[in-house]
């Protein structure tokens, strides 16, 4: 588990300190220093959108926001979302919105639509580290880095840009329903939200 020094201090204050081998439970703790951004939202986009750069020998990755917990074996997740139908990138659509402001209004009945939705639920991403998947992730990170840390806003634009730049290269993309994500990853509220609810 890659964490910053502030998170390590928070874990220690809660009584969770790494053992002499550097583990907390099953997780080997790696403290990351000299972070490239002061905004922690931007720092979090690096492992979220660029796992192929952080782990160049990995063939697959699953991104899970810190508020979610997996309920299934990761190999079953890869099999269901990627291998079964030959996909290389999978993300769920947003549970509430299908449009992002600034884009042409999403029309689900349009036969020429490129995506099932213009807005993803970015808390759960499954990918094979293929050239097209890696290119999409890099393009998406560039949009987030240059403009806004809110990656949902730039998702559809990045996807359309990738398809325009590479019309002859297939990108096997799977945007699945949010109910499938909720069946696999259980939501746990962040600690600060829990404390706010107790104070009220």
One Martini backbone bead per residue (centre of mass of N, CA, C, O) as a GRO file, in nm:
protein
  200
    1UNK     BB    1   0.094   0.038   0.025
    2UNK     BB    2   0.055   0.370  -0.076
    3UNK     BB    3   0.178   0.639   0.130
    4UNK     BB    4   0.182   0.909   0.315
    5UNK     BB    5   0.288   1.067   0.598
    6UNK     BB    6   0.008   1.153   0.705
    7UNK     BB    7  -0.123   0.872   0.691
    8UNK     BB    8   0.076   0.735   0.881
    9UNK     BB    9   0.005   0.912   1.128
   10UNK     BB   10  -0.293   0.835   1.138
   11UNK     BB   11  -0.252   0.533   1.181
   12UNK     BB   12  -0.085   0.561   1.443
   13UNK     BB   13  -0.316   0.711   1.608
   14UNK     BB   14  -0.494   0.427   1.563
   15UNK     BB   15  -0.274   0.178   1.609
   16UNK     BB   16  -0.134   0.156   1.308
   17UNK     BB   17   0.163  -0.013   1.271
   18UNK     BB   18   0.430  -0.117   1.143
   19UNK     BB   19   0.613  -0.368   1.132
   20UNK     BB   20   0.939  -0.483   1.098
   21UNK     BB   21   0.852  -0.548   0.777
   22UNK     BB   22   0.619  -0.321   0.689
   23UNK     BB   23   0.339  -0.422   0.803
   24UNK     BB   24  -0.027  -0.407   0.764
   25UNK     BB   25  -0.108  -0.688   0.776
   26UNK     BB   26  -0.109  -0.758   0.431
   27UNK     BB   27   0.035  -0.479   0.402
   28UNK     BB   28   0.274  -0.315   0.235
   29UNK     BB   29   0.453  -0.034   0.332
   30UNK     BB   30   0.478   0.273   0.133
   31UNK     BB   31   0.651   0.569   0.150
   32UNK     BB   32   0.574   0.872   0.001
   33UNK     BB   33   0.783   1.118  -0.146
   34UNK     BB   34   0.793   1.397  -0.316
   35UNK     BB   35   0.543   1.529  -0.419
   36UNK     BB   36   0.420   1.692  -0.716
   37UNK     BB   37   0.178   1.791  -0.531
   38UNK     BB   38  -0.027   1.972  -0.305
   39UNK     BB   39  -0.273   1.848  -0.427
   40UNK     BB   40  -0.424   1.553  -0.337
   41UNK     BB   41  -0.605   1.508  -0.585
   42UNK     BB   42  -0.369   1.498  -0.788
   43UNK     BB   43  -0.200   1.277  -0.660
   44UNK     BB   44  -0.432   1.053  -0.689
   45UNK     BB   45  -0.413   1.039  -1.013
   46UNK     BB   46  -0.162   0.872  -1.059
   47UNK     BB   47  -0.260   0.582  -0.969
   48UNK     BB   48  -0.531   0.594  -1.121
   49UNK     BB   49  -0.410   0.672  -1.433
   50UNK     BB   50  -0.079   0.549  -1.392
   51UNK     BB   51  -0.003   0.235  -1.336
   52UNK     BB   52   0.190   0.170  -1.584
   53UNK     BB   53   0.419   0.362  -1.463
   54UNK     BB   54   0.452   0.239  -1.171
   55UNK     BB   55   0.390  -0.071  -1.308
   56UNK     BB   56   0.546  -0.197  -1.579
   57UNK     BB   57   0.502  -0.526  -1.521
   58UNK     BB   58   0.210  -0.495  -1.525
   59UNK     BB   59  -0.092  -0.620  -1.686
   60UNK     BB   60  -0.278  -0.529  -1.441
   61UNK     BB   61  -0.553  -0.320  -1.302
   62UNK     BB   62  -0.707  -0.196  -0.990
   63UNK     BB   63  -0.918   0.061  -0.907
   64UNK     BB   64  -0.975   0.189  -0.567
   65UNK     BB   65  -1.121   0.362  -0.364
   66UNK     BB   66  -1.092   0.423  -0.022
   67UNK     BB   67  -1.421   0.379   0.020
   68UNK     BB   68  -1.362   0.092  -0.090
   69UNK     BB   69  -1.451  -0.269  -0.098
   70UNK     BB   70  -1.380  -0.570  -0.183
   71UNK     BB   71  -1.592  -0.879  -0.260
   72UNK     BB   72  -1.378  -1.001  -0.467
   73UNK     BB   73  -1.186  -1.162  -0.665
   74UNK     BB   74  -0.973  -1.020  -0.888
   75UNK     BB   75  -0.986  -1.246  -1.108
   76UNK     BB   76  -1.295  -1.232  -1.146
   77UNK     BB   77  -1.297  -0.940  -1.241
   78UNK     BB   78  -1.123  -0.974  -1.492
   79UNK     BB   79  -1.298  -1.188  -1.626
   80UNK     BB   80  -1.569  -1.028  -1.642
   81UNK     BB   81  -1.463  -0.734  -1.763
   82UNK     BB   82  -1.240  -0.850  -1.978
   83UNK     BB   83  -1.199  -1.153  -2.085
   84UNK     BB   84  -1.483  -1.249  -2.180
   85UNK     BB   85  -1.486  -0.987  -2.418
   86UNK     BB   86  -1.201  -0.842  -2.477
   87UNK     BB   87  -1.121  -0.625  -2.283
   88UNK     BB   88  -0.909  -0.327  -2.161
   89UNK     BB   89  -1.149  -0.139  -2.040
   90UNK     BB   90  -1.315  -0.055  -1.719
   91UNK     BB   91  -1.622   0.131  -1.643
   92UNK     BB   92  -1.859   0.301  -1.481
   93UNK     BB   93  -2.133   0.453  -1.471
   94UNK     BB   94  -2.310   0.693  -1.350
   95UNK     BB   95  -2.567   0.693  -1.110
   96UNK     BB   96  -2.690   1.001  -1.213
   97UNK     BB   97  -2.513   1.080  -1.463
   98UNK     BB   98  -2.462   1.153  -1.842
   99UNK     BB   99  -2.358   1.451  -1.819
  100UNK     BB  100  -2.143   1.716  -1.927
  101UNK     BB  101  -2.055   2.013  -1.905
  102UNK     BB  102  -1.983   2.121  -2.250
  103UNK     BB  103  -2.134   1.898  -2.380
  104UNK     BB  104  -2.311   1.725  -2.563
  105UNK     BB  105  -2.596   1.608  -2.519
  106UNK     BB  106  -2.700   1.318  -2.404
  107UNK     BB  107  -2.802   1.034  -2.625
  108UNK     BB  108  -2.911   0.712  -2.591
  109UNK     BB  109  -3.052   0.687  -2.898
  110UNK     BB  110  -2.791   0.728  -3.041
  111UNK     BB  111  -2.626   0.540  -3.288
  112UNK     BB  112  -2.339   0.729  -3.271
  113UNK     BB  113  -2.252   0.665  -3.005
  114UNK     BB  114  -1.960   0.593  -2.811
  115UNK     BB  115  -2.119   0.593  -2.533
  116UNK     BB  116  -2.330   0.512  -2.267
  117UNK     BB  117  -2.167   0.757  -2.127
  118UNK     BB  118  -2.013   1.072  -2.019
  119UNK     BB  119  -2.018   0.959  -1.711
  120UNK     BB  120  -1.825   0.837  -1.466
  121UNK     BB  121  -1.740   0.603  -1.210
  122UNK     BB  122  -1.410   0.649  -1.078
  123UNK     BB  123  -1.381   0.425  -0.827
  124UNK     BB  124  -1.371   0.190  -1.069
  125UNK     BB  125  -1.089   0.036  -1.235
  126UNK     BB  126  -1.029  -0.172  -1.523
  127UNK     BB  127  -0.706  -0.297  -1.657
  128UNK     BB  128  -0.517  -0.334  -1.934
  129UNK     BB  129  -0.171  -0.300  -2.036
  130UNK     BB  130  -0.217  -0.151  -2.312
  131UNK     BB  131  -0.157   0.076  -2.547
  132UNK     BB  132  -0.448   0.202  -2.549
  133UNK     BB  133  -0.493   0.218  -2.245
  134UNK     BB  134  -0.241   0.391  -2.185
  135UNK     BB  135  -0.314   0.628  -2.366
  136UNK     BB  136  -0.578   0.702  -2.231
  137UNK     BB  137  -0.458   0.753  -1.949
  138UNK     BB  138  -0.264   0.981  -2.036
  139UNK     BB  139  -0.472   1.173  -2.157
  140UNK     BB  140  -0.641   1.200  -1.901
  141UNK     BB  141  -0.419   1.309  -1.719
  142UNK     BB  142  -0.358   1.565  -1.884
  143UNK     BB  143  -0.634   1.694  -1.840
  144UNK     BB  144  -0.622   1.699  -1.529
  145UNK     BB  145  -0.354   1.858  -1.503
  146UNK     BB  146  -0.440   2.121  -1.676
  147UNK     BB  147  -0.741   2.174  -1.545
  148UNK     BB  148  -0.890   1.931  -1.364
  149UNK     BB  149  -0.938   1.704  -1.090
  150UNK     BB  150  -1.211   1.634  -1.239
  151UNK     BB  151  -1.237   1.348  -1.424
  152UNK     BB  152  -1.536   1.339  -1.526
  153UNK     BB  153  -1.519   1.589  -1.722
  154UNK     BB  154  -1.279   1.453  -1.923
  155UNK     BB  155  -1.356   1.173  -2.028
  156UNK     BB  156  -1.518   1.208  -2.299
  157UNK     BB  157  -1.311   1.385  -2.439
  158UNK     BB  158  -1.081   1.177  -2.432
  159UNK     BB  159  -1.222   0.953  -2.587
  160UNK     BB  160  -1.275   1.117  -2.847
  161UNK     BB  161  -0.980   1.184  -2.900
  162UNK     BB  162  -0.878   0.895  -2.933
  163UNK     BB  163  -1.065   0.818  -3.174
  164UNK     BB  164  -0.963   1.044  -3.366
  165UNK     BB  165  -0.650   0.966  -3.355
  166UNK     BB  166  -0.754   0.628  -3.375
  167UNK     BB  167  -0.959   0.494  -3.599
  168UNK     BB  168  -0.798   0.208  -3.669
  169UNK     BB  169  -0.788   0.154  -3.358
  170UNK     BB  170  -0.878  -0.054  -3.124
  171UNK     BB  171  -1.097  -0.003  -2.829
  172UNK     BB  172  -1.169  -0.214  -2.560
  173UNK     BB  173  -1.463  -0.102  -2.417
  174UNK     BB  174  -1.615  -0.094  -2.074
  175UNK     BB  175  -1.940   0.023  -1.987
  176UNK     BB  176  -2.089  -0.024  -1.691
  177UNK     BB  177  -2.303  -0.071  -1.453
  178UNK     BB  178  -2.332   0.046  -1.130
  179UNK     BB  179  -2.456  -0.212  -0.999
  180UNK     BB  180  -2.199  -0.383  -1.043
  181UNK     BB  181  -2.013  -0.223  -0.859
  182UNK     BB  182  -2.188  -0.251  -0.594
  183UNK     BB  183  -2.153  -0.572  -0.587
  184UNK     BB  184  -1.821  -0.557  -0.552
  185UNK     BB  185  -1.817  -0.264  -0.401
  186UNK     BB  186  -1.803  -0.140  -0.088
  187UNK     BB  187  -1.920   0.122   0.105
  188UNK     BB  188  -1.709   0.353   0.286
  189UNK     BB  189  -1.671   0.593   0.494
  190UNK     BB  190  -1.505   0.842   0.585
  191UNK     BB  191  -1.383   0.945   0.879
  192UNK     BB  192  -1.477   1.246   0.871
  193UNK     BB  193  -1.777   1.176   0.823
  194UNK     BB  194  -1.820   1.016   1.083
  195UNK     BB  195  -1.748   1.247   1.281
  196UNK     BB  196  -1.967   1.447   1.188
  197UNK     BB  197  -2.210   1.261   1.264
  198UNK     BB  198  -2.145   1.245   1.571
  199UNK     BB  199  -2.155   1.552   1.645
  200UNK     BB  200  -2.464   1.599   1.558
   0.00000   0.00000   0.00000
